[in-house]
Amino acid sequence: MKKTIYLFLVLVISIGSAVGQKGQDKAKFKEYKAGYYQNFILKDVRQVESNISPEKVEKFFEMDHSGLKLPNKVKLYKQEWHNPVISQGNAGTCWAYSTISFLESEVYRIYKKKVKLSEPFTAYWEYVEKARGFVNSRGTSHFSQGSEGNAVTKSWELYGIVPAEAYFGLCDGREFHSHAKMYNEMHNYLKSVKERNAWNEEQVIETIKSIMNHHIGEPPTEFNVDGKSYTPKTYLSEYLKITPSDYVEILSYKQEDYWKQVEYLVPDNWWHSEDYYNVPLDVFMEIVKSSITNGYTMSIGGDVSEAGFSRETNCAIIPTFDLPSEYIDENSRQFRFSNKTTTDDHGMHLVGYYEKDGETWYLIKDSSSGSRNNSPDAPEFGYYFFHEDYIKLKMMGFTIHKDAVKDVLKKFK
């Protein structure tokens, strides 16, 4: 018995030493401080929406990044062309900002043409389609501000797209977008439709449009670019020359069979798209790295509410007290998705990479306020820096051009 206990202790000490060779990360409780969101975005929102209440100040648990040599300088990263960072304000439309930023980069990659496109235009028509889905499902379809990356290409096929200067979606002298009041009005209206069993699709959609027209303005049906008149559809086909069907969704989760197209089971996939190419995690990570090193950017989404995700350093790391690097695999990834500690929080644009000490870091262009707590004049304003382990464990999928993954797509039946 004594010999058994002795061998057990030796084993535990050996394992502990092996894990501890890289050092153990530290953490601390921090008091929440007002940042860009409170000092700029909410200040703008309150000029119109006076009922916005102040946030409760409380402490939160976060990895201590102090003393770490982190590659959180934009100049370190090899980057592909992308437009300057832009804020989504208080609107829950990161899916539009990240994917449209990605598609702007695609226009440049393919045609060397620099364009700035309107995120509110796509959001407007996505709300219309959500309302249509709500009617057709008799009130069971999910209606929220969120959506997925492939909602953008789906919307472009139906409605086209316009340049930002043709449709800003900002009224009442606002500087930042806020859809909260508008969304609440639409949500309450649809709730009343369900209660009254008033499933007149045309009437519902016209009412939803009138609510949006009041808050963010009516989108244009015709506009001029370089002296030529376009509609949203002809601007897409003749000026941008982007084919929405050329873009695919790559996913990696174990709950569905690999090498099949599956449904991404999250609320924001409200139309239950089954177009996601589900690949093993090692393939997923290889695609991310090979794509960006070969000039392809991507719109990427997953969970940004982690203790290793710092809004001070703008770095995203998986700390050892969460999970040591060697244990990050498809099982730990699936476990977190299944128990809902990995959620479909946020969409961003992966635009660059950097190699450090045999590890890869990724430059992430972001539209949320969390990446804007440094100086607006700093090159790092509006960017995050993701360690490869963070993507491996917490980023669930991405939108990319099919040419970047043509060899992978051949393996699907």
C-alpha positions as CSV (number, residue, x, y, z in Angstrom):
1,M,0.0,0.0,0.0
2,K,2.8,2.4,1.0
3,K,4.7,1.6,-2.3
4,T,1.5,2.3,-4.3
5,I,1.0,5.7,-2.6
6,Y,4.7,6.5,-3.2
7,L,4.5,5.7,-6.9
8,F,1.3,7.8,-7.2
9,L,3.0,10.8,-5.7
10,V,6.0,10.5,-8.0
11,L,3.6,10.4,-10.9
12,V,1.7,13.5,-9.8
13,I,4.9,15.4,-9.2
14,S,6.3,14.4,-12.6
15,I,3.2,15.5,-14.4
16,G,3.1,18.7,-12.5
17,S,6.7,19.5,-13.3
18,A,6.1,18.7,-17.0
19,V,3.1,21.1,-17.2
20,G,5.0,23.7,-15.2
21,Q,8.0,23.9,-17.4
22,K,6.4,26.7,-19.5
23,G,5.3,28.5,-16.3
24,Q,1.9,29.0,-14.9
25,D,-0.3,31.9,-15.8
26,K,-1.6,34.3,-13.1
27,A,-4.9,35.9,-12.7
28,K,-6.5,38.6,-10.7
29,F,-9.8,40.3,-9.9
30,K,-10.1,43.7,-11.7
31,E,-12.6,46.4,-11.2
32,Y,-14.5,47.3,-14.3
33,K,-13.5,50.8,-15.7
34,A,-15.4,52.9,-18.2
35,G,-13.8,52.7,-21.6
36,Y,-14.6,53.7,-25.2
37,Y,-18.1,52.2,-25.1
38,Q,-19.1,54.4,-22.1
39,N,-17.1,57.5,-22.9
40,F,-18.0,57.8,-26.6
41,I,-20.7,55.4,-27.8
42,L,-23.2,55.6,-24.9
43,K,-22.6,59.4,-24.7
44,D,-23.8,59.6,-28.3
45,V,-26.7,57.1,-27.8
46,R,-28.0,59.0,-24.8
47,Q,-28.5,62.1,-26.8
48,V,-31.4,60.3,-28.5
49,E,-32.2,57.4,-26.2
50,S,-32.3,59.0,-22.7
51,N,-33.7,55.8,-21.1
52,I,-30.3,54.0,-21.3
53,S,-29.4,53.2,-17.7
54,P,-25.8,53.3,-16.4
55,E,-24.0,49.9,-16.2
56,K,-23.4,48.3,-12.9
57,V,-19.7,48.5,-11.8
58,E,-18.4,45.2,-10.6
59,K,-15.2,43.1,-10.5
60,F,-14.3,40.4,-13.0
61,F,-11.7,37.7,-13.1
62,E,-9.0,38.0,-15.8
63,M,-5.6,36.6,-16.7
64,D,-2.8,38.9,-15.6
65,H,-0.9,39.9,-18.8
66,S,1.6,42.1,-16.9
67,G,5.2,41.0,-17.4
68,L,4.5,39.0,-20.6
69,K,6.2,39.9,-23.8
70,L,3.2,40.0,-26.1
71,P,3.2,40.8,-29.8
72,N,0.5,43.5,-29.5
73,K,1.9,45.9,-32.1
74,V,0.3,46.1,-35.5
75,K,3.6,46.8,-37.2
76,L,4.9,43.3,-36.3
77,Y,2.3,41.6,-38.5
78,K,2.3,40.7,-42.1
79,Q,-1.0,42.1,-43.3
80,E,-3.3,41.9,-46.3
81,W,-5.0,45.0,-47.5
82,H,-8.1,46.0,-45.5
83,N,-10.0,49.2,-44.9
84,P,-9.3,51.3,-41.8
85,V,-11.1,50.1,-38.6
86,I,-14.7,51.3,-38.2
87,S,-17.0,51.1,-35.1
88,Q,-20.3,49.3,-35.1
89,G,-21.4,51.5,-32.3
90,N,-24.2,50.1,-30.1
91,A,-25.6,48.0,-32.9
92,G,-25.5,44.2,-32.6
93,T,-24.3,43.8,-36.2
94,C,-20.7,42.5,-35.9
95,W,-21.6,39.8,-38.5
96,A,-22.2,42.5,-41.1
97,Y,-19.2,44.6,-40.2
98,S,-16.7,41.7,-40.1
99,T,-17.9,40.0,-43.3
100,I,-18.3,43.2,-45.3
101,S,-14.8,44.3,-44.2
102,F,-13.7,40.9,-45.5
103,L,-15.5,41.3,-48.8
104,E,-14.0,44.8,-49.2
105,S,-10.6,43.1,-48.9
106,E,-11.7,40.6,-51.5
107,V,-12.6,43.3,-54.0
108,Y,-9.0,44.6,-53.5
109,R,-7.4,41.2,-53.6
110,I,-9.1,40.3,-56.9
111,Y,-9.4,43.6,-58.7
112,K,-7.1,45.9,-56.7
113,K,-10.0,48.3,-56.2
114,K,-10.6,50.0,-52.9
115,V,-14.2,50.4,-51.8
116,K,-16.1,51.2,-48.6
117,L,-19.5,49.5,-48.4
118,S,-22.6,50.1,-46.3
119,E,-23.1,47.7,-43.4
120,P,-26.5,49.2,-42.4
121,F,-27.8,48.4,-45.9
122,T,-27.2,44.7,-45.4
123,A,-28.5,44.8,-41.8
124,Y,-31.7,46.5,-43.1
125,W,-32.5,43.7,-45.5
126,E,-31.5,41.0,-43.1
127,Y,-34.1,42.4,-40.6
128,V,-36.7,42.2,-43.4
129,E,-35.8,38.6,-44.1
130,K,-35.9,37.8,-40.4
131,A,-39.4,39.3,-40.3
132,R,-40.4,37.2,-43.3
133,G,-39.0,34.1,-41.6
134,F,-41.0,35.0,-38.4
135,V,-44.2,35.1,-40.4
136,N,-43.5,31.9,-42.3
137,S,-42.6,30.0,-39.2
138,R,-45.6,31.4,-37.3
139,G,-43.5,33.0,-34.7
140,T,-40.9,30.3,-34.0
141,S,-38.0,31.8,-36.0
142,H,-35.4,33.6,-34.0
143,F,-35.5,37.4,-34.4
144,S,-32.6,39.3,-32.9
145,Q,-29.8,41.8,-34.0
146,G,-27.3,39.0,-34.5
147,S,-26.7,36.8,-37.6
148,E,-23.9,34.9,-39.3
149,G,-21.3,35.7,-41.9
150,N,-23.1,33.9,-44.7
151,A,-26.1,36.1,-44.1
152,V,-24.2,38.8,-45.9
153,T,-23.7,36.9,-49.1
154,K,-27.2,35.6,-48.8
155,S,-28.5,39.2,-48.6
156,W,-26.3,40.4,-51.4
157,E,-27.7,37.7,-53.7
158,L,-31.2,39.0,-52.9
159,Y,-30.8,42.7,-52.6
160,G,-27.3,43.7,-53.8
161,I,-25.1,46.2,-51.9
162,V,-24.4,49.9,-52.0
163,P,-21.3,52.1,-51.1
164,A,-21.2,53.5,-47.6
165,E,-21.6,57.1,-49.0
166,A,-25.0,56.1,-50.5
167,Y,-26.5,54.8,-47.2
168,F,-25.0,55.7,-43.8
169,G,-28.0,54.6,-41.7
170,L,-27.3,57.4,-39.2
171,C,-30.1,59.8,-38.3
172,D,-30.7,62.6,-35.7
173,G,-27.1,63.8,-36.0
174,R,-25.7,60.6,-34.5
175,E,-22.1,59.6,-34.7
176,F,-22.6,56.0,-33.7
177,H,-25.1,53.4,-34.7
178,S,-27.6,52.1,-32.1
179,H,-30.3,49.6,-33.1
180,A,-31.6,49.0,-29.6
181,K,-34.7,51.2,-29.7
182,M,-35.4,50.2,-33.2
183,Y,-35.0,46.5,-32.5
184,N,-37.3,46.8,-29.4
185,E,-40.0,48.3,-31.5
186,M,-39.7,45.6,-34.1
187,H,-39.6,42.9,-31.5
188,N,-42.7,44.2,-29.7
189,Y,-44.6,44.6,-33.0
190,L,-43.8,41.0,-34.0
191,K,-44.8,39.8,-30.6
192,S,-48.2,41.4,-31.1
193,V,-48.5,39.8,-34.5
194,K,-48.1,36.4,-32.9
195,E,-50.5,37.2,-30.1
196,R,-53.2,38.4,-32.7
197,N,-52.4,35.6,-35.1
198,A,-52.1,38.3,-37.8
199,W,-49.9,36.6,-40.3
200,N,-50.2,39.0,-43.2
201,E,-46.6,38.8,-44.7
202,E,-46.9,41.9,-46.8
203,Q,-48.3,44.0,-44.0
204,V,-45.8,42.7,-41.5
205,I,-42.8,43.5,-43.7
206,E,-44.1,47.0,-44.6
207,T,-44.5,47.7,-40.9
208,I,-41.0,46.5,-40.1
209,K,-39.6,48.7,-43.0
210,S,-41.5,51.7,-41.7
211,I,-40.0,51.3,-38.2
212,M,-36.5,51.0,-39.7
213,N,-37.1,53.9,-42.1
214,H,-37.8,56.1,-39.1
215,H,-34.7,55.1,-37.2
216,I,-32.0,54.5,-39.8
217,G,-33.5,55.9,-43.0
218,E,-34.8,54.3,-46.2
219,P,-32.1,52.6,-48.3
220,P,-31.5,53.8,-51.8
221,T,-32.7,52.0,-54.9
222,E,-30.4,54.0,-57.3
223,F,-27.2,56.0,-56.9
224,N,-24.2,57.3,-58.8
225,V,-20.6,56.0,-58.6
226,D,-17.9,57.6,-60.8
227,G,-20.6,59.3,-62.9
228,K,-22.6,56.2,-63.6
229,S,-26.0,55.2,-62.3
230,Y,-26.3,51.9,-60.4
231,T,-28.9,49.9,-58.5
232,P,-27.7,47.8,-55.6
233,K,-27.7,44.7,-57.7
234,T,-25.9,46.2,-60.7
235,Y,-23.3,47.8,-58.4
236,L,-22.6,44.3,-57.1
237,S,-22.5,42.6,-60.5
238,E,-20.9,45.3,-62.7
239,Y,-18.8,47.4,-60.3
240,L,-17.7,45.1,-57.5
241,K,-17.9,42.0,-59.7
242,I,-18.2,39.8,-56.6
243,T,-20.1,36.5,-56.8
244,P,-21.7,35.7,-53.5
245,S,-21.7,31.9,-54.1
246,D,-17.9,31.9,-54.3
247,Y,-17.8,32.2,-50.5
248,V,-18.0,29.3,-48.2
249,E,-18.4,28.6,-44.4
250,I,-15.8,26.5,-42.7
251,L,-16.8,25.0,-39.3
252,S,-15.2,22.5,-36.9
253,Y,-17.2,20.8,-34.2
254,K,-17.3,17.2,-33.2
255,Q,-21.0,16.9,-32.6
256,E,-21.6,16.5,-36.3
257,D,-19.8,14.2,-38.7
258,Y,-16.6,15.6,-40.3
259,W,-16.4,16.0,-44.1
260,K,-20.1,16.7,-44.4
261,Q,-22.0,20.0,-44.8
262,V,-24.0,20.5,-41.6
263,E,-26.1,23.1,-39.8
264,Y,-24.4,25.4,-37.4
265,L,-26.6,25.0,-34.3
266,V,-26.6,28.5,-32.9
267,P,-29.5,31.0,-32.6
268,D,-28.0,33.5,-35.0
269,N,-28.2,30.9,-37.8
270,W,-31.9,31.7,-37.6
271,W,-32.6,30.3,-41.1
272,H,-31.0,26.9,-40.2
273,S,-28.4,27.0,-43.0
274,E,-26.8,23.6,-43.6
275,D,-24.0,25.0,-45.8
276,Y,-21.2,24.7,-43.3
277,Y,-18.3,22.5,-44.3
278,N,-17.4,20.7,-41.1
279,V,-13.7,19.7,-40.9
280,P,-11.5,18.2,-38.2
281,L,-9.7,20.7,-36.0
282,D,-6.2,20.1,-37.4
283,V,-7.6,20.8,-40.9
284,F,-9.4,23.9,-39.6
285,M,-6.2,25.3,-38.1
286,E,-4.2,24.5,-41.2
287,I,-6.7,26.3,-43.4
288,V,-6.5,29.4,-41.2
289,K,-2.7,29.6,-41.4
290,S,-2.2,28.6,-45.0
291,S,-4.9,31.0,-46.2
292,I,-3.6,34.1,-44.5
293,T,0.0,33.3,-45.5
294,N,-1.2,33.0,-49.1
295,G,-3.0,36.3,-49.2
296,Y,-6.5,35.3,-48.2
297,T,-8.2,37.0,-45.3
298,M,-11.4,35.7,-43.6
299,S,-14.4,36.7,-41.5
300,I,-14.1,34.7,-38.3
301,G,-16.4,34.2,-35.4
302,G,-16.6,32.6,-31.9
303,D,-16.3,33.4,-28.2
304,V,-14.6,36.6,-26.9
305,S,-15.8,36.4,-23.3
306,E,-12.8,34.6,-21.7
307,A,-10.4,35.3,-18.8
308,G,-7.5,35.3,-21.2
309,F,-9.0,37.9,-23.4
310,S,-7.7,41.3,-22.2
311,R,-9.1,44.7,-23.3
312,E,-5.9,46.3,-21.9
313,T,-3.3,44.4,-24.0
314,N,-5.9,43.5,-26.7
315,C,-4.4,40.0,-26.7
316,A,-6.4,36.8,-26.6
317,I,-4.6,33.9,-24.8
318,I,-5.7,30.5,-23.4
319,P,-4.2,30.7,-19.8
320,T,-2.8,27.6,-18.2
321,F,-5.4,27.8,-15.4
322,D,-8.1,27.3,-18.1
323,L,-6.3,24.7,-20.2
324,P,-2.6,24.0,-21.0
325,S,-1.8,24.2,-24.7
326,E,-1.1,20.5,-25.1
327,Y,-4.7,19.6,-24.0
328,I,-6.4,21.9,-26.5
329,D,-8.0,19.5,-29.0
330,E,-11.3,18.7,-30.7
331,N,-12.6,17.2,-27.4
332,S,-11.9,20.2,-25.2
333,R,-13.3,22.4,-28.0
334,Q,-16.5,20.5,-28.3
335,F,-16.9,20.2,-24.5
336,R,-16.9,24.0,-24.2
337,F,-19.4,24.4,-27.0
338,S,-21.7,21.7,-25.6
339,N,-21.7,23.1,-22.1
340,K,-22.2,26.6,-23.6
341,T,-19.0,28.1,-22.2
342,T,-18.1,28.7,-25.8
343,T,-20.8,30.8,-27.4
344,D,-21.3,32.5,-30.7
345,D,-20.4,35.9,-29.4
346,H,-18.7,38.0,-32.1
347,G,-17.6,38.2,-35.7
348,M,-14.2,39.8,-36.7
349,H,-11.9,40.1,-39.7
350,L,-8.6,38.2,-39.6
351,V,-6.2,40.3,-41.7
352,G,-2.6,39.3,-40.7
353,Y,-0.2,37.0,-38.9
354,Y,3.1,37.0,-37.0
355,E,5.5,34.1,-36.1
356,K,7.0,34.3,-32.6
357,D,9.0,31.6,-30.8
358,G,7.6,28.9,-33.1
359,E,4.0,30.0,-32.4
360,T,1.6,31.9,-34.7
361,W,-0.3,35.0,-33.7
362,Y,-3.1,36.5,-35.8
363,L,-4.1,40.2,-36.4
364,I,-7.8,40.7,-35.9
365,K,-9.6,43.8,-37.2
366,D,-12.6,44.5,-34.9
367,S,-15.7,46.7,-35.0
368,S,-16.6,46.5,-31.3
369,S,-15.8,48.9,-28.5
370,G,-13.6,46.5,-26.6
371,S,-10.7,46.9,-29.0
372,R,-10.8,50.7,-28.7
373,N,-9.7,51.4,-25.1
374,N,-6.3,52.6,-26.2
375,S,-5.6,56.0,-27.9
376,P,-7.6,56.6,-31.1
377,D,-4.3,57.7,-32.7
378,A,-2.6,54.5,-31.9
379,P,-2.1,52.0,-34.7
380,E,-3.5,49.3,-32.4
381,F,-6.8,51.1,-32.1
382,G,-9.5,48.7,-33.3
383,Y,-7.4,45.6,-33.4
384,Y,-6.9,42.4,-31.4
385,F,-4.0,39.9,-31.3
386,F,-5.0,36.3,-31.1
387,H,-2.7,33.5,-30.1
388,E,-3.2,30.4,-32.3
389,D,-4.5,28.4,-29.2
390,Y,-7.3,30.9,-28.8
391,I,-8.5,30.3,-32.3
392,K,-8.1,26.6,-31.8
393,L,-10.3,26.5,-28.7
394,K,-12.7,29.4,-29.1
395,M,-13.2,30.4,-32.7
396,M,-15.9,28.1,-34.2
397,G,-15.9,29.0,-37.9
398,F,-15.1,31.4,-40.7
399,T,-16.2,32.7,-44.1
400,I,-13.6,32.5,-46.9
401,H,-13.2,32.4,-50.7
402,K,-13.6,28.9,-52.1
403,D,-10.3,29.1,-54.0
404,A,-8.5,29.2,-50.6
405,V,-10.0,25.8,-49.7
406,K,-10.5,24.2,-53.1
407,D,-8.4,21.1,-52.1
408,V,-10.4,20.7,-48.9
409,L,-13.8,21.1,-50.6
410,K,-12.9,18.2,-53.0
411,K,-13.0,15.9,-50.0
412,F,-16.7,16.6,-49.4
413,K,-19.3,14.3,-51.0
